[in-house]
């Protein structure tokens, strides 16, 4: 019989309640004078609903109660590698005695205390009851946060294309003498082509470590390029220049062609800290919106040890709550992506015979030159379904416009597939009534959006033989820097923190590419190394700064971004403190930390509730400064009052703490999300601190992702990411209607569960439906039904069986 964590705990609780008649922790006399004693058995915390079925071996990450070297150090305690090794060995020895087979893969002691181990799923509960085990985590997958990449041929590439570093002020920093010299940046990624002419200067004899192949050569694999692109944005110095062109680099390969795992990412973080890195960049992540995941914890302690940890926020925007680990880290600097200023165009679409499309608007494009090529010219167009690579393989799109239905795949992926198939443009029609409500700068080909109704008209025209289309573009205006639509948003579930912390350019970023080449790419992966490079510049000027100083300088001086569509500031959980400005951070004479605040949640109730917090003001100047404060809650809601001092005098070179508190009268407020800004002024400059709070249970999505993969020849491992767990969880399989991109008929229920803990649920499935029929190859929809914290939610995910 399949065993699950939830069922094991339910059985244990039932047993305790049954025996509680005799008194907990006591003995009871029976007729034959025998005694029964009940004592609670300590069980380590199991993160997520870890699969306990005997379907095969599984790898988990074990955290020990013994504190890591860095954690102990931060708490003023002594801890040694030898002592940790002895504590770890005690647990491993006990595990080997308790189970038939267990293979330890990696051991950790510096920023994380524990080890990774492969064992049978049925043995995980035995592991959790071994003395000294604090927590057990699934070994989840991580991927590089890159949306698309285009290698640039010699005839297309020009150094003038590298605009992002100068835009944030890096060239002005270089002129002031700050180039990152003497600062080491660790790139924890897919490896790096350290032989690239623009990167070779940054590497010494020791280049880092490869945790995929377990050797000392972090050279990128033949099919990978992500880490080389990221490294160039940090420290290229040749034909192009990165943000910190004289910084040193170390490469740590933790992602292979199919991604990486928690055990390797944690190992890379730990190795980078021990190797003496000053800054580390992690342009990778997963869908787990949880602040207490192993990778997030490792980054928290890396920051505490003095290594500035910078990580991408993810590419799952534009919805809130889409940030994933390790971007959910409490301490690391999480980075969102922006689009540099770009030109806006109106569009008129006309097909053969003069049919016009009134809903036509530009969805996005990469280069103005691409617009100019298409403008006013007539092209054939073809229908490419939902825009998958497989669908494009079945049509001749070379030199044509691709007509695509919305659904199943990201807009940027549809455009990337169109370009790969040779299309010169794309028209995407909505899969439901109404317009597609956003723009996406940086699409690989010029892309137009139209309504579902007009998309069906265009499709009918094509079927009638009217297969040409003309696109007429007209320049309208230039938009300022904006947050990229794909950039993941916060806040973080459970900690309710604002994420990202800051933003940086992440669309159409030109950088180094393996084989002495260059490429344009986009994603928060491209934004994060801009911030890592900026951190290197700050540390060169201020080698005595700690990690919080660097984070505060970047956040306090960031440029607030305005959404041109609304005229309002982008939300805090969209842009963080704003887009970084390097020179302003270098010139900072005041640091306010932390650079943002979350007051958490206030459960709906009558009366007034109070939450207290503090921040520190550091006067870096040689003069006494007087600081004043002002608080603005956006929308001026009645029922929220933030109170702090009127003014504060801080001596030169000194730091003082400012206490403040928020008073929330929930009887006057509707449930929901509220944000505001705390302004700190020294009479010359104003520093804005973003702040948020929730009234009632936050509206985080109860499901943030799902997965299904082969566990063995005849079994599948499936599951979902549940930030708040679930009282009821059910997986239903449906057919997929490829013509509309929507759910078809119901097939079967694959599993139903109760009282599932956060943040990960996993179960085994034998690949059959309706009483034993093997599921045929093809596209299907996995629908996940959740009841959690008073909210019912249904989410759907496309599953392809090949």
C-alpha positions in Angstrom: 0.0 0.0 0.0 1.3 3.4 -0.9 2.4 5.5 2.1 2.4 9.3 2.2 3.6 11.8 4.7 0.1 13.1 5.4 -1.3 9.6 6.0 1.6 8.7 8.3 1.0 11.8 10.4 -2.8 11.3 10.4 -2.3 7.7 11.6 0.1 8.8 14.3 -2.4 11.5 15.5 -5.2 9.0 15.5 -3.2 6.6 17.6 -2.4 9.3 20.1 -6.0 10.3 20.4 -7.1 6.7 20.8 -4.6 6.2 23.6 -5.2 9.6 25.2 -7.9 7.9 27.2 -5.1 6.6 29.4 -3.4 10.0 29.7 -0.6 11.4 27.5 2.9 10.6 28.7 1.4 8.5 31.5 0.7 4.8 32.3 -2.7 3.2 32.8 -3.6 0.0 34.8 -5.5 -2.6 32.9 -7.3 -5.8 34.1 -4.2 -8.0 33.6 -1.9 -5.3 35.2 -0.1 -4.6 31.9 0.8 -1.0 31.2 0.7 1.2 28.0 3.0 4.2 27.8 2.6 6.8 25.0 5.4 9.2 24.2 5.6 11.5 21.3 8.3 10.5 18.7 10.4 13.5 17.5 10.2 13.8 13.7 12.2 16.1 11.5 10.4 18.7 9.5 9.6 17.4 6.0 9.4 20.2 3.5 6.6 19.4 1.1 4.8 16.1 0.8 7.8 14.0 0.0 7.0 10.8 -1.9 7.3 7.8 0.4 6.2 5.1 -2.0 8.5 2.2 -2.8 8.6 3.0 -6.6 12.4 3.5 -6.5 15.3 5.5 -5.0 15.0 9.2 -4.5 17.5 11.9 -3.4 16.8 14.2 -0.6 18.7 17.0 1.2 19.1 16.5 4.9 19.6 19.5 7.2 21.1 18.7 10.6 20.4 20.3 14.0 24.1 21.0 14.4 24.6 24.6 13.1 26.7 25.3 10.1 30.0 27.1 10.6 28.6 30.4 9.4 25.4 30.1 11.3 27.2 29.3 14.5 29.7 32.2 13.9 26.8 34.7 13.4 25.4 33.6 16.7 28.7 34.0 18.6 29.3 30.3 18.9 32.2 28.1 18.1 31.8 25.5 15.4 34.5 23.5 13.5 34.6 21.4 10.4 35.8 18.4 12.5 32.9 18.7 15.0 30.4 19.0 12.2 31.9 16.0 10.4 31.6 14.0 13.6 27.9 15.1 14.0 27.2 14.3 10.4 28.8 10.9 10.6 26.7 10.0 13.6 23.6 10.6 11.6 24.9 8.8 8.6 25.9 5.8 10.7 22.5 5.7 12.3 20.9 5.9 8.8 23.0 3.1 7.5 22.0 0.9 10.4 18.3 1.8 10.0 17.9 1.3 6.2 19.0 -1.4 3.8 20.7 1.0 1.4 21.6 4.7 1.4 24.3 6.5 -0.6 25.5 9.9 0.5 26.3 12.1 -2.4 27.4 15.5 -1.0 28.2 16.8 2.4 27.8 20.4 3.6 29.2 22.3 6.6 29.9 25.9 5.8 26.7 27.8 4.9 24.4 24.7 5.2 24.8 21.9 7.7 23.9 18.5 6.3 24.2 16.2 3.3 22.4 14.8 0.3 21.5 11.1 0.2 19.9 8.7 -2.2 17.6 6.1 -0.5 14.3 4.3 -1.0 11.2 6.5 -0.6 9.9 4.1 2.1 13.0 4.9 4.2 12.5 8.7 4.4 10.4 8.5 7.6 13.2 6.4 9.2 15.6 9.2 8.2 13.3 11.8 9.7 13.3 10.1 13.1 17.0 9.8 13.5 18.3 12.1 16.3 20.2 15.1 14.9 18.1 15.5 11.7 16.4 18.9 11.6 14.7 18.9 8.2 14.4 16.9 4.9 14.0 18.6 1.5 13.2 17.2 -1.9 16.1 17.5 -4.4 14.1 19.7 -6.8 15.3 20.8 -10.2 16.7 24.3 -11.1 16.9 25.9 -14.6 18.7 28.8 -16.0 16.5 31.9 -16.1 16.9 32.7 -19.8 14.0 33.2 -22.2 15.7 33.2 -25.5 19.2 33.6 -27.0 20.3 34.6 -30.5 23.9 34.2 -31.5 25.0 37.2 -33.5 27.1 36.6 -36.6 30.1 38.8 -37.3 28.2 40.8 -39.9 25.3 41.5 -37.4 27.4 42.2 -34.3 28.6 45.6 -33.3 30.0 46.8 -29.9 27.6 49.7 -30.1 24.8 47.1 -29.4 26.0 46.8 -25.8 23.8 49.5 -24.3 22.8 48.2 -20.9 26.0 48.8 -18.9 26.3 52.4 -20.0 22.6 52.9 -19.3 22.9 52.1 -15.6 26.0 54.3 -15.4 28.8 51.8 -15.5 30.9 53.8 -18.0 30.8 56.8 -15.7 32.0 54.6 -12.8 34.9 53.5 -15.0 35.9 57.1 -15.6 35.9 57.7 -11.9 38.3 54.8 -11.5 36.0 52.0 -10.4 36.2 48.9 -12.6 35.8 46.1 -10.1 39.6 45.6 -9.8 40.5 43.4 -6.8 36.9 42.0 -6.4 36.1 38.4 -7.2 32.7 37.4 -8.5 31.5 33.8 -8.5 29.1 32.8 -11.4 27.1 29.8 -10.3 25.5 28.7 -13.5 26.0 26.4 -16.5 29.8 26.9 -16.4 31.7 29.4 -18.4 33.9 29.5 -21.6 36.9 31.0 -19.8 38.8 30.9 -23.1 36.7 33.6 -24.6 39.0 36.5 -25.5 36.8 38.9 -23.6 36.8 36.8 -20.4 40.3 35.2 -20.3 41.7 38.1 -18.3 39.3 37.4 -15.5 40.4 33.9 -14.7 43.5 32.7 -12.9 44.9 29.2 -12.6 42.0 28.1 -10.4 38.9 28.7 -12.4 36.2 27.1 -10.1 34.5 23.8 -10.0 32.2 21.6 -12.1 29.5 19.9 -9.8 27.8 18.3 -12.8 30.9 16.2 -13.8 32.7 16.5 -10.4 36.0 17.9 -11.6 37.9 21.2 -11.4 37.1 22.3 -15.0 33.9 24.5 -15.1 34.1 24.9 -18.9 30.6 25.0 -20.3 29.2 22.0 -22.2 29.0 22.0 -26.0 25.3 22.8 -26.0 25.3 25.5 -23.3 26.0 29.2 -23.3 24.1 30.7 -20.4 26.9 31.0 -17.9 29.2 32.6 -20.6 26.6 35.2 -21.4 26.1 36.0 -17.7 29.9 36.2 -17.1 30.3 38.7 -19.9 27.7 41.0 -18.4 29.6 40.9 -15.1 33.2 41.3 -16.3 33.8 41.1 -20.1 36.8 43.3 -21.1 37.7 43.1 -24.8 35.5 43.9 -27.8 32.7 44.5 -25.3 32.8 45.5 -21.6 30.8 44.2 -18.7 29.7 46.3 -15.7 32.9 45.5 -13.8 35.5 44.8 -16.6 38.5 44.4 -14.2 36.8 42.1 -11.7 38.0 38.5 -11.3 35.7 35.6 -12.0 35.2 32.1 -10.7 32.9 29.7 -12.5 30.8 27.0 -10.8 28.9 24.6 -13.1 25.8 23.4 -11.3 23.5 23.2 -14.3 23.8 20.7 -17.0 21.9 20.6 -20.3 18.8 19.4 -18.4 19.1 21.9 -15.5 20.5 21.1 -12.1 19.5 20.0 -8.6 19.3 21.4 -5.1 22.2 19.3 -3.9 24.5 20.8 -6.6 23.3 24.4 -6.2 23.9 24.3 -2.5 27.3 22.8 -3.1 28.2 25.6 -5.5 27.1 28.3 -3.0 29.2 26.7 -0.3 32.2 26.2 -2.5 32.1 29.8 -3.7 32.0 31.2 -0.1 34.9 29.0 0.9 36.9 29.9 -2.2 36.8 33.6 -1.1 34.3 35.1 -3.5 33.2 38.6 -2.7 30.1 38.5 -4.8 28.1 35.6 -6.2 25.6 35.5 -9.0 22.9 32.9 -9.4 20.9 33.4 -12.6 18.8 30.3 -11.9 15.7 29.2 -10.1 12.5 27.1 -9.8 8.8 27.6 -9.1 9.0 27.2 -5.3 7.8 30.5 -3.7 9.1 29.6 -0.3 11.7 31.5 1.8 12.9 28.4 3.8 14.1 26.2 0.9 17.6 24.9 1.2 19.0 27.2 -1.5 17.4 30.2 0.0 18.8 29.3 3.4 22.3 28.8 1.9 22.2 32.3 0.3 21.0 33.8 3.6 24.1 32.5 5.4 26.4 33.4 2.5 25.3 37.0 2.9 25.9 36.7 6.7 29.4 35.5 5.9 30.1 38.6 3.9 29.5 37.4 0.3 27.1 39.6 -1.6 24.6 37.1 -3.1 22.7 38.2 -6.2 20.0 36.1 -7.8 17.4 36.4 -10.6 13.8 36.8 -9.6 12.4 34.5 -12.3 10.6 34.7 -15.7 7.1 33.8 -14.8 5.5 37.3 -14.8 3.4 39.4 -15.0 1.3 37.9 -12.2 2.1 38.5 -8.5 3.5 35.7 -6.4 5.5 34.2 -9.2 9.0 34.6 -7.7 10.8 31.3 -7.0 13.7 30.0 -4.9 16.4 31.2 -4.4 14.9 34.6 -5.3 12.8 34.1 -2.2 15.8 34.4 0.0 15.3 36.8 2.9 18.8 38.3 2.6 20.0 37.9 -1.0 19.5 40.7 -3.6 16.8 39.4 -5.9 16.7 41.1 -9.3 13.8 41.8 -11.7 14.2 42.6 -15.4 13.6 45.9 -17.3 13.4 46.9 -20.9 15.5 49.8 -22.0 13.7 52.8 -23.5 12.0 51.8 -26.8 9.9 53.2 -29.6 6.1 52.6 -29.8 4.4 52.0 -33.1 0.8 51.9 -34.3 0.1 49.1 -36.8 -2.4 48.5 -39.6 -2.9 44.9 -40.7 -4.5 44.2 -44.1 -4.9 40.8 -45.8 -5.6 40.0 -49.4 -8.6 41.8 -50.8 -8.4 44.7 -48.4 -9.7 43.0 -45.2 -8.6 45.2 -42.3 -8.3 44.3 -38.6 -9.4 47.0 -36.2 -8.0 45.3 -33.0 -4.4 45.2 -34.3 -1.7 46.5 -31.9 2.0 45.9 -31.6 2.7 43.2 -29.0 6.5 43.6 -29.1 9.7 43.6 -31.1 13.4 43.4 -30.7 15.0 46.0 -33.0 13.6 49.0 -34.9 15.4 47.7 -38.0 13.1 44.7 -38.0 10.1 47.0 -38.0 11.6 49.0 -40.9 12.1 45.9 -43.0 8.4 44.8 -42.7 6.8 48.3 -43.0 4.5 48.5 -46.0 5.6 45.3 -47.6 3.4 42.3 -48.5 4.2 38.9 -47.1 2.7 35.4 -47.3 1.3 34.2 -43.9 0.9 30.7 -42.6 -0.9 29.3 -39.6 1.4 27.7 -37.0 -1.2 26.6 -34.4 -0.1 27.4 -30.9 3.4 28.3 -32.1 5.3 25.2 -30.7 8.5 24.2 -32.4 6.8 21.0 -33.5 4.0 22.9 -35.2 6.4 25.2 -37.0 8.3 22.1 -38.2 5.1 21.1 -40.1 4.8 24.4 -42.0 7.0 26.5 -44.3 7.4 29.8 -42.5 10.6 30.9 -44.1 10.4 34.6 -45.0 6.7 34.7 -44.0 4.4 36.0 -41.2 3.3 33.4 -38.7 -0.3 33.4 -37.6 -0.5 31.9 -34.1 -3.2 31.2 -31.5 -2.6 32.3 -27.9 -2.3 29.5 -25.3 -0.1 26.7 -23.9 3.2 28.5 -24.5 4.7 31.8 -23.5 4.4 34.6 -26.0 8.2 35.0 -26.1 8.6 31.3 -26.9 6.1 31.6 -29.8 8.1 34.5 -31.2 11.4 32.6 -30.7 10.0 29.5 -32.4 8.8 31.7 -35.3 12.2 33.2 -35.7 13.9 29.8 -35.6 11.6 28.6 -38.3 12.6 31.6 -40.5 9.5 33.7 -40.1 10.0 37.5 -40.3 7.1 38.4 -38.1 4.1 37.0 -36.1 0.5 37.8 -35.5 -1.0 36.3 -32.3 -4.7 36.2 -31.8 -6.4 35.8 -28.4 -7.9 32.5 -27.3 -10.8 34.2 -25.5 -12.9 37.3 -26.2 -11.3 40.7 -25.8 -7.8 42.0 -26.4 -4.5 40.6 -25.1 -4.0 43.2 -22.3 -0.3 43.9 -22.4 2.8 44.5 -24.4 6.1 42.5 -24.3 9.1 44.4 -25.4 12.0 42.3 -26.8 10.1 39.8 -28.8 12.4 37.9 -31.2 10.4 39.0 -34.3 8.0 41.9 -34.7 4.8 40.6 -33.2 1.2 41.9 -33.6 -1.8 41.0 -31.4 -5.4 40.9 -32.4 -8.6 39.6 -30.8 -9.9 36.1 -31.1 -12.7 37.1 -33.4 -10.4 38.8 -35.8 -7.9 36.0 -35.6 -10.6 33.6 -36.7 -11.4 35.9 -39.6 -7.8 36.0 -40.6 -7.7 32.2 -40.4 -10.8 31.9 -42.6 -9.1 34.3 -45.1 -6.1 32.0 -45.2 -8.3 28.9 -45.8 -10.0 30.7 -48.6 -6.7 31.2 -50.4 -6.2 34.9 -49.4 -2.7 34.2 -48.0 -0.9 37.6 -48.0 -0.7 40.3 -45.4 0.6 43.8 -45.3 1.9 45.4 -42.1 2.0 49.2 -42.0 3.8 50.7 -39.0 3.8 54.3 -37.8 6.0 55.7 -35.0 4.1 57.1 -32.1 6.4 57.8 -29.2 9.3 56.6 -27.1 8.6 54.7 -23.9 10.9 55.1 -20.9 12.6 52.2 -19.1 9.8 49.7 -18.0 9.6 46.5 -16.2 9.6 43.5 -18.6 6.3 41.7 -18.7 8.0 38.3 -18.2 9.8 39.4 -15.0 8.5 37.5 -12.0 6.7 39.4 -9.2 6.6 39.0 -5.5 5.7 39.0 -2.7 7.2 35.9 -1.1 4.7 33.5 0.4 4.9 33.0 4.2 7.5 35.8 4.8 5.4 38.3 2.8 8.5 40.1 1.7 8.8 42.4 -1.3 10.6 40.8 -4.2 12.4 41.7 -6.3 14.7 44.0 -4.3 15.8 45.9 -7.4 15.6 45.7 -11.1 18.1 46.0 -14.0 18.1 45.7 -17.8 17.2 42.2 -18.9 15.8 42.5 -22.5 18.0 42.3 -25.6 21.2 42.1 -23.6 24.3 41.5 -25.8 27.1 39.6 -24.1 29.8 36.9 -24.7 28.9 33.6 -26.2 31.0 30.4 -26.4 33.4 30.1 -29.4 34.7 33.7 -29.4 31.2 34.9 -30.3 28.5 37.2 -29.0 24.7 36.8 -28.5 21.6 38.7 -27.6 19.5 37.3 -24.8 16.7 38.2 -22.4 15.5 37.1 -19.0 16.0 38.0 -15.4 19.2 35.9 -15.8 20.5 38.8 -17.9 19.4 41.4 -15.3 21.0 39.8 -12.2 24.7 40.0 -13.5 24.2 43.8 -14.0 23.6 44.0 -10.2 26.5 41.6 -9.4 28.8 43.8 -11.5 27.5 46.9 -9.7 28.2 45.2 -6.3 31.8 44.6 -7.4 32.2 48.3 -8.2 30.8 49.3 -4.8 33.1 46.9 -3.0 36.2 48.2 -4.9 35.4 51.7 -3.6 34.2 50.5 -0.2 36.1 47.3 0.7 35.0 47.7 4.4 31.3 47.6 3.5 29.3 44.6 4.6 26.6 42.9 2.4 23.8 45.0 3.9 25.6 48.2 3.0 25.9 47.1 -0.6 22.3 46.1 -0.7 21.1 49.3 0.9 23.2 51.5 -1.5 21.7 49.8 -4.6 18.1 49.9 -3.2 18.3 53.5 -1.8 19.5 55.0 -5.0 17.5 53.0 -7.5 15.4 54.8 -10.1 11.6 54.5 -9.5 9.9 53.3 -12.7 6.5 54.5 -14.0 4.2 52.4 -16.0 3.4 54.5 -19.1 0.1 52.6 -19.6 -1.3 53.9 -16.3 0.9 56.8 -15.5 1.4 55.3 -12.0 4.5 53.8 -10.5 5.0 50.1 -11.0 4.0 48.2 -7.9 6.7 47.5 -5.3 6.4 43.7 -6.0 6.9 44.4 -9.7 10.1 46.6 -9.6 11.3 46.4 -6.0 13.0 49.7 -5.1 13.5 50.5 -8.8 16.2 50.2 -11.5 19.8 50.4 -10.3 21.9 53.5 -10.9 25.6 52.7 -10.3 27.0 56.2 -10.0 24.3 57.3 -7.5 25.1 54.2 -5.4 28.8 55.0 -5.5 28.1 58.6 -4.4 25.8 57.6 -1.6 26.4 59.6 1.6 23.5 57.9 3.5 22.5 54.3 3.8 19.1 53.2 5.1 18.8 49.5 5.8 16.8 47.4 5.3 15.8 49.1 2.0 12.2 47.8 2.1 9.7 46.6 4.7 6.8 44.2 4.9 4.5 44.4 7.9 3.1 41.0 7.1 -0.5 40.1 7.4 -3.2 41.4 9.7 -6.0 38.9 10.1 -9.4 40.6 9.6 -10.8 41.4 13.1 -12.4 44.2 15.0 -10.1 46.6 16.7 -6.6 47.9 16.1 -3.5 45.8 15.6 0.1 47.1 15.9 3.3 45.8 14.3 6.7 47.3 15.2 9.8 47.4 13.0 13.0 49.4 12.7 15.6 50.6 10.2 19.1 51.9 10.6 20.4 55.2 9.2 24.1 55.4 8.5 25.7 58.8 7.9 28.7 58.3 5.6 29.5 62.0 5.3 31.9 64.1 7.4 29.1 66.4 8.6 26.2 65.9 11.0 23.0 65.3 9.2 19.4 65.8 10.4 16.9 63.3 8.9 13.1 63.8 8.6 10.5 61.2 7.8 7.2 61.0 5.9 4.9 58.1 5.2 2.5 57.8 2.3 0.1 54.8 2.0 -0.9 54.6 -1.6 -4.6 55.5 -2.0 -4.7 57.0 1.5 -6.7 54.1 3.0 -8.6 54.9 6.2 -7.5 52.5 8.9 -3.7 52.4 8.4 -1.4 54.7 10.3 2.5 54.5 10.3 4.1 56.3 13.1 7.8 57.3 13.6 10.0 60.1 14.8 9.7 63.6 13.4 13.5 64.0 12.9 16.8 62.4 13.9 20.3 63.9 14.1 23.1 61.5 13.2 26.8 62.3 13.7 29.3 61.9 10.8 30.4 58.2 10.4 27.7 57.1 12.8 24.7 54.8 12.6 21.4 55.1 14.5 18.3 53.0 14.7 14.9 54.3 14.0 11.9 52.5 15.5 8.5 52.8 13.9 5.2 51.0 14.0 2.1 50.5 11.9 -1.4 50.6 13.4 -4.0 48.8 11.4 -7.7 49.0 12.1 -9.0 46.0 10.2 -12.6 47.0 10.8 -12.1 50.0 8.5 -10.3 48.1 5.7 -11.3 45.7 3.0 -9.2 42.5 2.8 -6.3 42.8 0.4 -2.9 44.2 -0.4 -1.8 47.6 0.6 1.5 49.4 -0.2 3.1 52.6 0.7 6.4 54.5 0.8 8.5 55.7 3.8 10.5 58.8 2.8 13.7 59.5 4.5 15.2 63.0 3.8 18.5 64.6 4.8 17.4 68.0 3.4 19.2 67.4 0.1 18.1 63.9 -0.9 15.0 61.7 -0.4 15.4 58.0 0.0 12.2 55.9 -0.7 11.6 52.7 1.3 8.9 50.5 -0.2 6.5 49.0 2.3 3.6 46.6 2.1 1.0 44.8 4.3 -2.0 42.5 3.9 -5.4 42.7 5.6 -6.8 39.2 5.8 -5.3 36.0 4.3 -3.1 37.0 1.4 -4.3 36.2 -2.1 -1.2 34.1 -3.1 -1.9 31.4 -5.8 -2.6 28.1 -4.1 -0.7 26.4 -6.9 2.4 27.9 -8.5 3.4 25.0 -10.8 3.1 21.3 -11.6 5.4 18.6 -12.9 5.3 15.1 -14.3 8.4 13.1 -15.2 9.5 9.5 -15.6 10.5 7.9 -12.3 11.2 4.4 -13.8 10.1 2.4 -16.9 6.5 2.0 -15.8 6.1 4.8 -13.2 5.8 8.5 -13.2 6.5 11.1 -10.5 4.0 13.9 -10.6 3.1 16.7 -8.2 2.6 20.4 -7.7 4.0 23.4 -5.8 1.7 24.6 -3.0 3.0 27.8 -1.2 0.4 27.4 1.6 -0.2 23.6 1.5 -3.7 22.3 0.9 -6.6 20.9 2.9 -7.9 19.2 -0.3 -5.8 18.4 -3.4 -6.9 16.6 -6.5 -5.3 15.9 -9.9 -7.6 15.5 -12.9 -6.5 14.7 -16.5 -8.3 16.2 -19.5 -7.9 16.0 -23.2 -6.4 19.1 -24.9 -8.1 20.9 -27.8 -5.2 22.0 -30.0 -7.4 24.1 -32.2 -8.4 26.5 -29.4 -5.6 25.9 -26.9 -8.2 25.0 -24.2 -9.2 22.0 -22.1 -11.1 19.2 -23.7 -13.1 16.3 -22.2 -12.4 14.8 -18.8 -10.3 11.6 -18.8 -9.7 10.5 -15.2 -8.7 11.5 -11.7 -5.0 10.6 -11.1 -5.0 11.2 -7.4 -6.8 12.9 -4.5 -5.2 13.9 -1.1 -6.0 15.7 2.1 -4.0 17.9 4.6 -1.0 18.3 2.3 1.8 20.4 3.8 3.6 23.3 1.9 5.4 23.8 -0.3 5.8 20.7 -2.5 3.5 17.7 -3.1 4.6 14.6 -5.0 2.9 11.3 -5.9 3.5 8.2 -8.1 1.3 7.4 -11.1 1.5 4.3 -13.2 0.8 6.0 -16.5 -2.7 4.5 -17.0 -6.2 5.9 -16.9 -9.8 4.6 -16.7 -8.9 1.4 -15.0 -5.6 0.4 -16.5 -5.5 1.8 -20.1 -2.0 3.2 -20.9 -2.2 7.0 -21.6 -1.4 7.5 -25.4 1.3 9.8 -26.5 0.2 13.4 -27.2 -0.8 16.6 -25.4 -3.0 16.5 -22.3 -4.1 18.9 -19.6 -3.3 18.2 -15.9 -5.8 20.2 -13.8 -4.9 20.7 -10.1 -7.8 21.4 -7.7 -6.9 22.9 -4.4 -8.7 24.0 -1.2 -6.4 26.0 1.0 -6.9 28.6 3.7 -10.5 29.3 2.7 -9.7 29.6 -1.0 -10.7 27.2 -3.8 -8.5 27.2 -6.9 -8.2 25.2 -10.1 -5.0 25.5 -12.2 -4.3 23.8 -15.5 -0.9 22.7 -17.0 -0.2 21.3 -20.5 1.5 17.8 -20.4 3.1 16.3 -23.4 3.7 12.5 -23.5 6.1 11.3 -26.1 
